[in-house]
Amino acid sequence: MKHVEARPYANPEAAARKLLEFAAGVEPINGRIHIEKINAPFLAKDGCNASGAEFGAGLACAIELGWLELHESGTFVTLMPPGEDLLKR
């Protein structure tokens, strides 16, 4: 009998919150955070071990909620302005 692992980041909002945690731990360069700085730990086996689809859904959710802004090139994200509590929304 096969057992299915629980996927904690299958919920886009949970994935978005985890992405924010990673983004908050990265020092921005010119106000921007390279996407791979949040992508790699999210997908890594020693990090979240999430899937690419979960990353995409979490990123889309964070953008929709106004927590992150994606640069038009797709290579950088920007956190919302300081002083606002990102995780309490």
Backbone as numpy.savetxt, mean C-alpha at the origin, in Angstrom:
# Nx Ny Nz CAx CAy CAz Cx Cy Cz
-6.65 -33.88 2.40 -7.49 -32.70 2.40 -6.60 -31.46 2.40
-6.92 -30.53 1.52 -6.18 -29.29 1.43 -6.86 -28.21 2.26
-6.06 -27.47 2.96 -6.59 -26.34 3.73 -6.19 -25.05 3.02
-7.12 -24.13 2.97 -6.87 -22.85 2.31 -6.38 -21.86 3.36
-5.30 -21.17 3.01 -4.77 -20.14 3.90 -5.68 -18.92 3.90
-5.79 -18.29 5.04 -6.54 -17.03 5.11 -5.74 -15.95 4.39
-6.41 -15.12 3.63 -5.77 -14.03 2.88 -6.17 -12.71 3.53
-5.39 -12.24 4.50 -5.78 -11.02 5.23 -5.86 -9.78 4.35
-5.18 -9.78 3.21 -5.18 -8.60 2.37 -6.07 -8.75 1.15
-6.97 -9.73 1.20 -7.96 -9.87 0.14 -8.97 -8.73 0.21
-9.13 -8.14 1.39 -9.97 -6.96 1.57 -9.15 -5.75 1.13
-9.60 -5.02 0.09 -8.81 -3.89 -0.42 -8.48 -2.83 0.63
-9.39 -2.58 1.56 -9.10 -1.55 2.57 -8.01 -2.02 3.53
-8.00 -3.30 3.87 -6.93 -3.83 4.73 -5.59 -3.74 4.00
-5.59 -4.04 2.70 -4.37 -3.94 1.90 -3.92 -2.48 1.82
-4.86 -1.56 1.65 -4.52 -0.13 1.58 -3.90 0.35 2.89
-4.44 -0.10 4.01 -3.89 0.31 5.31 -2.46 -0.22 5.48
-2.21 -1.45 5.03 -0.86 -2.01 5.13 0.10 -1.24 4.23
-0.35 -0.87 3.03 0.49 -0.07 2.13 0.84 1.27 2.77
-0.11 1.86 3.48 0.16 3.13 4.16 1.21 2.95 5.26
1.15 1.83 5.95 2.16 1.56 6.98 3.54 1.51 6.35
3.66 0.81 5.22 4.95 0.75 4.54 5.37 2.13 4.04
4.45 2.88 3.46 4.76 4.21 2.93 5.20 5.16 4.04
4.57 5.05 5.20 4.92 5.92 6.32 6.33 5.64 6.84
6.83 4.43 6.61 8.16 4.07 7.07 9.28 4.38 6.09
8.93 4.98 4.96 9.92 5.29 3.92 10.16 6.79 3.89
11.42 7.17 3.79 11.77 8.59 3.69 11.51 9.05 2.25
10.60 9.99 2.04 10.31 10.45 0.68 11.49 11.21 0.07
11.61 11.12 -1.23 12.60 11.87 -1.99 11.83 12.90 -2.80
12.07 14.18 -2.51 11.32 15.27 -3.13 9.82 15.09 -2.94
9.43 14.57 -1.78 8.02 14.38 -1.47 7.40 13.13 -2.06
8.19 12.36 -2.80 7.67 11.17 -3.47 8.28 9.90 -2.89
7.50 8.85 -2.94 7.96 7.54 -2.49 7.94 6.62 -3.71
9.08 6.00 -3.99 9.14 5.07 -5.10 8.19 3.90 -4.84
7.43 3.53 -5.84 6.40 2.49 -5.69 7.00 1.17 -5.23
8.23 0.87 -5.65 8.83 -0.41 -5.27 9.16 -0.47 -3.78
9.25 0.70 -3.13 9.51 0.73 -1.69 8.31 0.22 -0.88
7.12 0.28 -1.47 5.95 -0.28 -0.78 5.51 -1.58 -1.44
5.84 -1.76 -2.70 5.46 -2.96 -3.43 6.25 -4.17 -2.94
7.56 -4.05 -2.86 8.42 -5.18 -2.50 8.09 -5.79 -1.15
7.99 -5.01 -0.07 7.68 -5.63 1.22 6.25 -6.20 1.27
5.35 -5.62 0.49 3.97 -6.10 0.48 3.89 -7.48 -0.18
4.70 -7.69 -1.20 4.67 -8.95 -1.94 5.64 -10.00 -1.39
6.64 -9.59 -0.60 7.68 -10.50 -0.13 7.14 -11.53 0.86
7.73 -12.70 0.80 7.33 -13.78 1.70 7.62 -13.46 3.15
8.68 -12.70 3.43 8.98 -12.34 4.82 8.23 -11.09 5.27
7.48 -10.49 4.35 6.63 -9.33 4.68 5.18 -9.80 4.81
4.38 -9.43 3.86 2.95 -9.77 3.88 2.63 -11.04 3.10
3.46 -11.37 2.12 3.21 -12.50 1.23 1.88 -12.34 0.51
1.57 -11.13 0.12 0.33 -10.84 -0.59 0.54 -11.04 -2.09
-0.54 -11.05 -2.83 -0.47 -11.24 -4.28 -0.42 -9.88 -4.99
-0.09 -9.93 -6.27 -0.09 -8.72 -7.08 -1.47 -8.12 -7.20
-2.49 -8.98 -7.28 -3.87 -8.50 -7.36 -4.26 -7.77 -6.07
-3.81 -8.29 -4.93 -4.11 -7.64 -3.65 -3.39 -6.29 -3.56
-2.16 -6.22 -4.08 -1.44 -4.95 -4.12 -2.19 -3.94 -4.98
-2.60 -4.36 -6.16 -3.32 -3.46 -7.07 -4.63 -2.96 -6.48
-5.37 -3.87 -5.85 -6.65 -3.49 -5.24 -6.41 -2.55 -4.05
-5.38 -2.83 -3.26 -5.06 -1.97 -2.11 -4.61 -0.59 -2.55
-3.80 -0.53 -3.59 -3.33 0.76 -4.11 -4.51 1.56 -4.67
-5.37 0.90 -5.42 -6.55 1.59 -5.97 -7.45 2.11 -4.86
-7.62 1.31 -3.81 -8.45 1.73 -2.68 -7.83 2.93 -1.97
-6.51 2.90 -1.74 -5.83 4.02 -1.07 -5.94 5.30 -1.89
-5.86 5.18 -3.20 -6.00 6.35 -4.07 -7.43 6.87 -4.03
-8.38 5.96 -4.11 -9.80 6.35 -4.09 -10.18 7.05 -2.78
-9.61 6.57 -1.67 -9.91 7.17 -0.37 -9.11 8.45 -0.11
-8.19 8.76 -1.01 -7.40 9.99 -0.85 -6.21 9.83 0.07
-5.84 8.61 0.39 -4.70 8.37 1.28 -3.38 8.49 0.54
-3.36 8.09 -0.73 -2.17 8.16 -1.57 -2.53 8.82 -2.88
-1.54 9.43 -3.50 -1.71 9.97 -4.84 -0.65 9.31 -5.71
-1.06 8.73 -6.83 -0.15 8.06 -7.74 0.31 9.03 -8.81
1.62 9.12 -9.01 2.17 9.98 -10.06 1.74 9.42 -11.41
1.59 10.29 -12.40 1.12 9.86 -13.72 2.03 8.82 -14.36
3.30 8.78 -13.98 4.23 7.79 -14.53 4.01 6.41 -13.91
3.35 6.38 -12.76 3.11 5.11 -12.07 4.29 4.63 -11.25
5.33 5.44 -11.14 6.53 5.01 -10.42 6.67 5.63 -9.04
5.84 6.58 -8.69 5.90 7.26 -7.40 4.51 7.37 -6.80
4.47 7.41 -5.47 3.24 7.77 -4.76 3.57 8.90 -3.80
2.57 9.63 -3.41 2.70 10.71 -2.44 1.65 10.51 -1.37
2.05 10.63 -0.11 1.10 10.54 0.99 0.28 11.81 1.06
-0.93 11.71 1.65 -1.74 12.92 1.82 -1.01 13.87 2.76
-1.42 15.12 2.82 -0.71 16.13 3.62 -0.50 15.71 5.08
0.65 16.06 5.65 0.92 15.75 7.06 -0.11 16.40 7.97
-0.25 15.80 9.14 -1.18 16.35 10.12 -2.52 15.67 10.10
-2.82 14.90 9.07 -4.06 14.18 9.02 -3.78 12.72 9.36
-4.64 12.12 10.16 -4.45 10.74 10.58 -4.95 9.82 9.47
-4.03 9.21 8.76 -4.37 8.40 7.60 -5.14 7.13 7.97
-4.80 6.54 9.11 -5.36 5.23 9.43 -6.69 5.29 10.17
-7.13 6.47 10.58 -8.39 6.55 11.32 -9.59 6.80 10.43
-9.39 7.00 9.14 -10.50 7.23 8.23 -11.32 5.99 8.05
